[in-house]
Amino acid sequence: MLINPYLTRIRTFVDSVMLETDISHMRGPYKVGEVPPVATWRDKAWQYEDKNGKKANFYYALNTTGQTRISTIDKHELMDAPWHELLKAYTLSIATKNLGAYNKRKKISIARELITDSELFTTFAKDSVTKYWMKVGFSRNLGLLQSFIRWLKVNELIPLTVELPRDVRETRNGAEELKANQSKLPDQKAVMAMGAIQHKAIPWDKSAWNTTHPLDNQRDAFVCLMFALSLSSPNRVHAEQTVLNQQSLKTKTENIDGKIEKAHYLDWSGSKGFTDNKNHIAEGMAPVISLALDYMEVVTAPNRVLARFYKNPSAPLKDVLRDFQVENSNWQDVTPDLEKPISLFSLGYLLGLYDRTKVKKVRVEKGTRGARKEGKFHVKLIAELQLGDKVSVNGVQLARLLAQQGKRTNLSKELDIQGVMSVNEIQNRWIAHLKKQYLSFPVVRNESNEGCCDIEHRLFALNSCQLGLIGMSGGNDYKGSNSPFSIISPITMGKCYSNDISGTGNNNNTIFTRHGFSQEFRIAPHQMRHYLTDIVDKGGLPIAVNNMWGGRKSPSQIIHYVHSTDDEKASVIADILYKEDSKNKDELRGACSGPFRSPISVQSDQ
């Protein structure tokens, strides 16, 4: 049997790269809490961290999925040689480039799939890549696939005659093109359903906000605001919205030819190389956006207090609290001194983070001031803990201190918080643990190179309880992130949003099903950009969508609709679809044209 000369070239190329290339900037697989080791050529995964602290994981094992993690890669089988080495050589060519971590990961995963699933490296045939492209049904990113093919050709690892696949969908006829374009758009009924859910998740009556609690589940409110923003102004939702700063809707008023015109906008961080700007918000969506931003400010206020503490734990309490109003009963339990620093756990008590825990005391060293004996142990109320108090720590006691919800992890070993330790030592190790998760602390980042925000000033400063991360799809960030004292990353928030509106994977617990709608209702986040482009082409938001989102139907009607039977819902949908009881069509088109103006550079009236 003849050996294909290209196989020999690949082996020679791989041997050369392995011999001559420094890989000390790459890291190998590691368990959570371990120091990542320097990579080796036999690793099943590598990790690269750029100068901004953004990490990209690359997998060289078989049968990985979206749930595969570098800490669990040992469960998978390493690709055969020389293919995993070839993939690592390709990784080295792109790892240090100025690309987003997501882009780098996708390049490697698409290249890995080509190696394992195509005939390219068995036949080296001219049409082998095209056949593979046709087989996967155009479901892979063509540009990323072509990048790998070009790299192979530059290094003379495959014949130059191997064809680059083309997107033959460009040759579709008019009917096919129309059908394809429509498939990119969300179901209008799903958009309307989100409007109905918005009215329930974020009450228009602000007096109802006084009963909100920092442990209340606010996931629906989070998803609704994320969706409303995507419906108000075209953007890259994951890269931009998850790192927006806390703010109110701003308005610029101008007199144009004797007519008062208003433009609504938000300060917006750019992505994909675009600079920060003032992003225009559609006139018809302005009331909803304004309301939802105000609501998010209220429900995240305790977490901003916590963020200020993390940034400066030695600050006096008055500088940490600022204008935050503590419940009188919690204040009386703690009786703190505003002029002095406070412990993390006493602060958490003031913020209400222990309000729903059954046991609010921990074991302390004998002789601790304010302690009392219970059985064989001495205990003290968490509300009364002082920085110098020494706690007898194990997994249960630490979980009580951190008000952990749901399944406990062995966090005391992870943080090396065991035995007798002072409250000050425990809080310092917890803060160090958080900083280990966010290397650019107090800045947190998403999967975009430019996507970052400060933990105190971020719009979505929600904790794990508010995001419903205890047993709900979305996943926790790290050990201990099921505590309300944790900081949830923008990356996880983006995943929560995708899971809730698109039902990623086998997840049927979407925001639609939670509110009684069909499990067939799903919206992919990127569809909203296509939707906004489409409605501008058609002259404005549909009357039905305006009615549902703009608050022009009675909120009580809409809330009733959410709880109606399928038949009743169909009736209400029909009413909203055909009863044009709001503005005339010309006004609606004008209101909708806003999102597509160029970013404005104005001074706000506010």
C-alpha positions in Angstrom: 0.0 0.0 0.0 1.4 3.4 -1.0 1.7 6.1 1.6 0.3 9.4 0.6 3.1 11.9 0.4 1.0 14.5 2.2 0.7 12.3 5.3 4.5 12.2 5.3 4.6 16.0 5.0 2.1 16.4 7.9 4.2 14.1 10.2 7.4 16.0 9.2 5.7 19.4 9.8 4.4 18.3 13.2 7.8 17.0 14.3 9.4 20.3 13.3 6.9 22.4 15.1 7.1 20.2 18.2 10.9 20.5 18.2 11.3 24.2 17.4 8.2 25.9 18.9 8.0 27.3 22.4 4.7 26.4 24.1 5.5 27.8 27.6 2.8 30.4 27.0 0.1 27.7 26.8 -1.4 25.9 29.8 -2.6 22.3 30.1 -5.7 20.9 31.7 -6.3 21.6 35.4 -9.0 21.1 38.1 -10.8 24.0 39.5 -8.7 25.7 42.2 -5.4 24.2 40.8 -2.6 26.3 39.3 -2.7 25.6 35.5 0.4 23.6 34.5 2.6 24.4 31.5 1.2 22.7 28.4 2.7 19.5 26.9 2.2 18.0 23.5 0.2 15.0 25.0 -2.4 17.2 26.6 -6.1 16.8 25.7 -6.6 20.5 26.0 -4.7 23.7 26.1 -5.5 27.1 27.5 -4.2 30.5 26.4 -4.6 33.7 28.4 -4.1 37.1 26.7 -2.7 40.3 28.3 -6.3 41.3 29.3 -6.8 38.1 31.2 -9.2 36.6 28.6 -8.9 32.8 28.5 -9.5 30.6 25.5 -9.7 26.8 25.9 -8.8 24.5 23.0 -9.8 20.8 23.0 -7.9 18.0 21.2 -10.2 15.1 22.3 -13.0 13.2 20.7 -16.7 13.6 21.3 -16.5 16.9 23.2 -19.7 19.0 23.5 -20.7 22.6 24.5 -20.7 21.4 28.1 -17.1 20.1 28.0 -14.8 21.9 30.4 -11.0 21.9 30.6 -11.3 20.5 34.2 -13.2 17.5 32.9 -11.4 16.8 29.6 -9.8 13.7 31.1 -13.1 11.9 30.5 -12.5 12.2 26.7 -10.2 10.2 24.5 -7.3 12.1 22.9 -7.3 12.3 19.1 -4.9 10.1 17.3 -1.4 11.3 16.3 -0.5 13.2 14.3 -3.9 14.9 14.2 -3.9 16.3 17.7 -0.4 17.7 17.1 -1.5 19.2 13.8 -4.4 20.9 15.6 -2.1 22.2 18.3 0.3 23.6 15.6 -2.7 25.4 14.1 -3.6 26.6 17.6 -0.1 28.1 18.0 -0.6 30.0 14.8 -3.8 31.8 16.0 -3.6 31.9 19.8 -1.6 35.1 20.1 -3.5 36.9 17.3 -5.8 39.9 18.1 -8.9 37.8 17.9 -11.7 37.3 20.4 -11.5 34.2 22.6 -14.8 32.8 21.1 -13.4 33.2 17.5 -10.2 31.4 18.4 -12.1 28.5 20.0 -14.5 28.2 17.1 -11.6 28.1 14.6 -10.1 25.1 16.5 -13.4 23.3 17.0 -14.3 23.6 13.3 -10.8 22.4 12.3 -11.1 19.5 14.7 -14.4 18.5 13.2 -13.0 18.6 9.7 -10.1 16.4 10.7 -12.3 13.8 12.4 -15.4 13.9 10.2 -14.2 14.5 6.6 -12.3 12.5 4.0 -9.7 15.2 3.5 -6.9 13.5 5.3 -7.6 10.0 3.9 -8.2 10.8 0.2 -6.8 14.4 -0.1 -9.3 14.6 -2.9 -10.0 17.9 -4.7 -13.7 17.8 -3.6 -13.3 16.3 -0.1 -13.9 19.5 1.8 -16.8 20.5 -0.4 -18.4 17.1 0.2 -18.0 17.6 3.9 -19.5 21.1 3.7 -22.5 19.7 1.9 -22.8 16.9 4.4 -23.0 19.2 7.5 -25.7 21.2 5.8 -24.0 24.5 5.9 -24.2 24.5 9.7 -20.6 25.5 10.2 -19.0 28.9 9.8 -17.7 28.9 6.3 -15.1 31.6 6.9 -13.5 29.8 9.8 -13.4 26.6 7.8 -11.8 28.3 4.9 -9.1 29.8 7.2 -8.0 26.3 8.3 -7.9 25.2 4.6 -5.7 28.2 3.6 -3.4 27.5 6.6 -3.0 23.9 5.4 -2.2 25.0 1.9 0.3 27.7 3.0 2.2 25.0 4.9 1.9 22.6 1.9 0.1 20.0 4.0 -2.7 19.4 1.4 -2.8 19.7 -2.4 -3.4 23.2 -3.7 -6.1 21.7 -5.9 -8.4 21.0 -2.8 -11.4 23.3 -3.4 -12.4 25.9 -0.9 -16.1 25.3 -0.3 -18.5 28.0 -1.5 -21.8 29.0 0.0 -23.9 27.8 -2.8 -27.0 29.2 -1.1 -26.1 32.5 -3.0 -27.6 30.8 -6.1 -31.1 30.3 -4.6 -34.1 31.6 -6.5 -36.4 34.3 -5.3 -38.8 32.0 -3.4 -35.9 30.1 -1.8 -34.2 33.4 -0.8 -37.5 34.7 0.7 -38.0 31.5 2.7 -34.3 31.6 3.9 -34.7 35.2 5.0 -37.9 34.5 6.9 -36.2 31.7 8.8 -33.8 34.2 10.2 -36.7 36.2 11.7 -38.3 35.4 15.1 -41.9 34.3 15.3 -43.9 37.5 15.7 -46.1 35.8 18.3 -43.0 35.0 20.3 -42.0 38.7 20.2 -45.5 39.6 21.4 -45.4 37.0 24.1 -42.2 38.6 25.4 -44.1 41.8 25.6 -46.8 40.2 27.7 -44.2 38.6 30.0 -42.4 42.0 30.4 -45.6 43.5 31.9 -45.7 40.8 34.5 -41.9 40.7 35.3 -41.5 44.4 35.7 -44.6 46.1 37.1 -45.5 49.5 35.7 -46.7 50.5 39.2 -43.4 51.5 40.9 -44.9 51.2 44.3 -44.8 47.4 43.9 -41.0 47.6 43.7 -40.8 48.4 47.4 -41.4 44.8 48.2 -38.4 43.5 46.2 -35.7 41.6 48.0 -32.1 40.9 47.1 -32.8 37.1 47.2 -35.9 37.3 44.9 -35.6 35.7 41.5 -35.3 38.4 38.9 -34.3 36.2 36.0 -37.5 37.0 34.0 -36.9 40.8 34.5 -33.3 40.3 33.4 -34.3 38.4 30.3 -37.1 40.9 29.5 -34.7 43.9 29.7 -32.1 42.1 27.6 -34.8 41.4 25.0 -36.3 44.9 25.1 -32.8 46.4 24.4 -32.4 44.0 21.5 -35.8 45.1 20.2 -34.9 48.8 20.6 -31.6 49.0 18.9 -29.6 46.6 16.7 -26.5 45.3 18.5 -24.5 42.2 19.3 -26.4 41.2 22.4 -23.9 39.0 24.1 -20.9 41.2 23.3 -22.5 44.5 24.2 -25.6 44.3 26.4 -24.1 42.1 29.1 -21.5 44.8 29.9 -23.6 47.9 29.7 -23.2 50.3 32.6 -26.1 51.2 35.0 -27.8 54.3 33.6 -31.2 55.9 33.0 -32.5 56.5 29.5 -31.3 59.9 28.2 -33.2 62.2 25.9 -32.1 65.0 23.6 -34.7 67.5 22.5 -34.3 69.7 19.5 -36.5 72.2 17.7 -36.5 71.2 14.0 -38.4 73.6 11.7 -40.7 74.6 14.6 -41.4 71.0 15.6 -40.0 69.5 18.8 -38.2 66.3 18.1 -36.9 63.9 20.8 -34.1 61.4 20.5 -33.6 58.7 23.2 -30.3 57.0 23.7 -28.0 55.1 26.0 -24.2 55.2 26.5 -23.0 52.1 24.8 -19.8 50.2 24.7 -18.7 49.2 21.2 -17.6 45.7 20.1 -15.8 44.2 17.1 -13.6 47.3 16.8 -16.4 49.9 17.1 -15.8 52.7 19.5 -18.1 53.6 22.4 -21.1 55.6 21.3 -24.5 56.9 22.2 -26.9 54.2 20.9 -30.3 55.4 19.7 -33.4 53.8 21.3 -36.6 53.5 19.3 -39.2 56.1 20.3 -41.9 53.4 20.7 -39.7 51.4 23.1 -38.5 54.3 25.2 -41.1 54.0 28.0 -40.4 50.3 28.4 -36.7 50.7 28.4 -36.8 53.6 30.9 -39.0 51.6 33.3 -36.9 48.5 33.0 -33.6 50.4 33.6 -35.1 52.0 36.7 -36.3 48.6 38.0 -32.9 47.0 37.4 -31.2 49.9 39.4 -33.5 49.2 42.4 -33.1 45.4 42.5 -29.3 45.5 42.1 -28.7 48.2 44.7 -27.6 45.7 47.4 -25.1 44.1 45.1 -23.5 47.4 44.2 -23.0 48.0 48.0 -21.3 44.6 48.1 -19.2 45.5 45.1 -18.0 48.7 46.8 -16.9 46.6 49.8 -15.0 44.2 47.6 -13.1 47.1 46.0 -12.2 48.5 49.4 -12.9 46.3 52.4 -11.3 48.7 54.8 -13.6 51.6 53.9 -15.9 53.0 56.7 -19.4 51.6 56.4 -20.9 55.0 55.4 -18.7 55.0 52.2 -19.8 51.5 51.4 -23.6 52.0 52.0 -23.8 55.6 50.7 -27.5 56.2 50.2 -28.6 52.6 50.5 -31.5 52.2 53.0 -31.0 49.3 55.4 -34.1 47.5 56.9 -34.6 48.8 60.4 -34.8 45.3 61.9 -31.5 44.3 60.3 -29.8 47.5 61.5 -30.9 46.8 65.1 -29.5 43.3 65.0 -26.1 44.5 63.8 -25.9 48.0 65.4 -22.9 48.9 63.3 -20.7 52.1 63.5 -20.9 54.1 60.3 -17.5 55.5 60.8 -15.7 52.2 61.0 -15.1 49.3 58.6 -17.5 46.4 58.8 -17.1 42.6 58.3 -18.3 41.1 55.0 -20.8 39.0 56.9 -22.2 41.8 59.0 -22.6 43.7 55.8 -24.4 40.8 54.2 -26.8 40.8 57.2 -27.5 44.5 56.7 -28.3 43.8 53.0 -30.7 41.0 53.8 -28.6 38.1 52.4 -29.4 36.0 55.5 -33.1 36.8 55.6 -34.1 33.4 54.2 -31.5 31.1 55.9 -32.7 29.0 58.8 -29.5 29.0 60.9 -27.9 32.4 61.4 -25.1 31.5 63.8 -21.7 29.9 63.5 -19.4 28.1 65.8 -16.7 30.3 67.4 -13.7 29.9 69.6 -14.4 29.6 73.3 -14.1 32.9 75.1 -15.3 34.9 72.0 -17.2 38.0 73.2 -20.9 37.6 72.8 -20.8 33.9 72.2 -23.0 31.4 74.1 -22.7 27.7 74.6 -25.0 25.3 72.8 -24.2 21.7 73.6 -20.5 21.0 73.1 -19.9 24.2 71.0 -19.9 27.9 71.4 -21.8 29.9 68.8 -22.4 33.5 67.9 -24.9 35.2 65.7 -23.6 36.1 62.3 -25.1 39.6 62.7 -22.8 40.2 65.7 -19.5 38.9 64.3 -16.5 41.2 64.5 -13.4 41.1 62.3 -11.3 39.7 65.1 -13.7 36.9 66.1 -12.4 33.4 65.4 -14.7 30.9 63.8 -14.4 27.2 63.8 -14.7 26.6 60.1 -15.7 23.5 58.1 -17.8 23.1 55.0 -21.1 23.6 56.9 -20.0 26.6 58.8 -18.6 28.3 55.7 -21.8 27.6 53.8 -23.7 29.3 56.6 -21.4 32.3 56.5 -21.8 32.7 52.7 -25.6 32.0 52.8 -25.0 29.4 50.1 -28.1 28.2 48.4 -28.7 24.7 46.9 -26.0 22.1 46.7 -22.9 22.9 48.7 -19.4 22.4 47.3 -16.4 21.6 49.4 -15.5 25.2 49.4 -13.6 25.2 52.7 -11.0 23.0 51.1 -11.0 24.9 47.9 -10.3 28.2 49.7 -8.1 26.5 52.4 -10.5 27.9 55.0 -10.5 25.2 57.6 -9.9 25.0 61.4 -10.0 28.1 63.5 -9.7 31.3 61.6 -10.6 35.0 62.2 -13.5 36.6 60.4 -11.0 38.9 58.7 -9.0 36.0 57.4 -12.1 34.3 56.0 -13.4 37.3 54.2 -9.9 38.1 52.8 -9.7 34.5 51.3 -13.1 34.8 49.9 -12.2 38.1 48.2 -9.0 36.5 46.9 -11.1 33.7 45.5 -13.3 36.2 43.6 -10.2 38.0 42.3 -8.9 34.7 41.1 -12.0 34.2 38.9 -11.7 37.8 37.5 -8.0 38.6 36.8 -8.8 42.1 35.8 -10.9 42.7 39.0 -12.8 44.9 39.7 -13.5 44.7 35.9 -15.3 41.7 34.6 -15.3 40.7 30.9 -17.5 38.8 28.4 -16.4 36.9 25.4 -15.6 40.0 23.4 -12.1 41.5 23.7 -13.6 44.9 24.4 -16.6 43.7 26.4 -16.0 44.7 30.0 -17.5 46.7 32.9 -16.8 47.5 36.5 -18.6 45.2 39.1 -20.1 48.2 40.9 -21.3 50.1 37.9 -22.6 47.3 35.6 -26.2 47.4 34.6 -26.8 43.7 35.4 -25.2 43.5 38.8 -27.4 40.5 39.7 -26.5 37.8 42.2 -26.9 34.0 41.7 -30.2 34.0 43.6 -31.6 36.7 41.5 -30.5 34.9 38.3 -32.1 31.7 39.5 -28.9 29.8 39.1 -29.9 27.3 41.7 -31.2 24.4 39.7 -32.1 26.5 36.6 -30.5 26.3 33.2 -27.5 28.6 32.8 -24.9 27.0 35.0 -22.8 28.5 37.8 -19.5 30.2 37.2 -17.3 28.7 39.8 -17.3 27.0 43.2 -19.1 29.3 45.6 -21.0 31.2 42.9 -24.3 29.8 44.4 -23.8 32.3 47.2 -25.5 35.7 47.1 -22.0 37.1 48.0 -20.6 35.9 44.6 -20.1 37.9 41.4 -21.7 36.4 38.3 -19.8 36.9 35.1 -21.2 38.5 31.9 -20.5 35.3 30.1 -22.8 33.3 32.3 -25.4 36.0 32.0 -25.3 35.7 28.2 -25.7 32.0 28.5 -28.7 32.4 30.8 -30.3 34.8 28.3 -29.7 32.4 25.4 -31.1 29.4 27.3 -34.2 31.3 28.3 -35.3 32.6 24.9 -33.9 30.0 22.6 -34.1 26.8 24.7 -30.5 25.9 23.9 -30.0 22.2 23.6 -32.7 20.1 25.3 -33.7 22.9 27.6 -37.5 23.3 27.6 -37.5 25.5 30.7 -37.6 28.7 28.7 -39.1 32.0 29.7 -42.0 31.2 27.4 -42.9 27.8 29.0 -42.5 29.3 32.5 -45.3 31.7 31.6 -47.6 29.2 30.1 -46.7 29.6 26.4 -46.0 26.9 23.9 -42.5 25.2 24.1 -42.4 25.9 20.3 -41.9 29.6 21.1 -38.1 30.2 20.8 -36.0 33.1 19.6 -32.3 33.0 18.8 -30.6 36.2 20.1 -29.1 37.1 16.7 -32.5 36.9 15.1 -33.4 40.3 16.6 -30.9 42.1 14.4 -32.4 40.6 11.3 -35.9 41.4 12.7 -35.0 45.1 13.1 -33.6 45.3 9.6 -36.7 43.6 8.3 -39.2 46.0 10.0 -37.3 49.0 8.8 -37.6 47.7 5.2 -41.3 47.3 5.8 -41.7 50.7 7.3 -42.1 50.1 11.0 -43.0 47.8 13.9 -46.2 45.8 13.3 -49.2 47.3 15.1 -49.6 44.2 17.2 -46.0 44.3 18.5 -46.4 48.0 19.4 -49.6 47.3 21.2 -48.1 44.6 23.3 -44.8 46.2 24.1 -45.8 49.9 24.2 -48.1 49.5 27.1 -51.0 50.7 25.0 -53.1 47.7 26.0 -54.3 47.6 29.6 -51.6 46.0 31.7 -54.3 44.0 33.5 -55.4 42.7 30.2 -51.9 41.6 29.3 -51.2 40.0 32.7 -54.5 38.1 32.3 -53.4 37.0 28.9 -50.2 35.5 30.4 -52.4 33.2 32.6 -55.1 32.4 30.0 -55.8 29.1 28.4 -54.6 28.4 24.9 -58.1 29.2 23.5 -58.3 32.5 25.5 -54.8 33.4 24.4 -55.7 32.9 20.8 -58.7 35.3 21.3 -56.5 38.0 23.0 -53.9 37.6 20.3 -56.6 38.2 17.7 -57.7 41.3 19.5 -54.2 42.7 19.6 -53.5 41.8 16.0 -56.6 43.4 14.5 -57.7 46.1 16.9 -55.5 49.1 15.9 -56.4 51.2 18.9 -53.1 53.1 19.3 -51.3 55.5 17.1 -51.8 55.6 13.3 -49.4 53.7 11.0 -47.4 56.8 10.0 -46.6 57.6 13.6 -45.6 54.0 14.3 -43.3 53.9 11.4 -41.7 57.1 12.6 -41.2 55.8 16.0 -39.6 52.6 14.7 -37.2 54.4 12.3 -35.1 55.6 15.3 -32.9 52.6 16.0 -31.3 52.8 12.6 -30.0 56.3 12.7 -26.3 56.7 13.1 -25.0 56.8 16.7 -25.7 60.3 17.9 -23.2 62.6 19.5 -25.3 65.0 21.7 -25.5 66.4 25.1 -28.3 64.9 27.2 -31.2 66.9 28.7 -30.7 64.8 31.8 
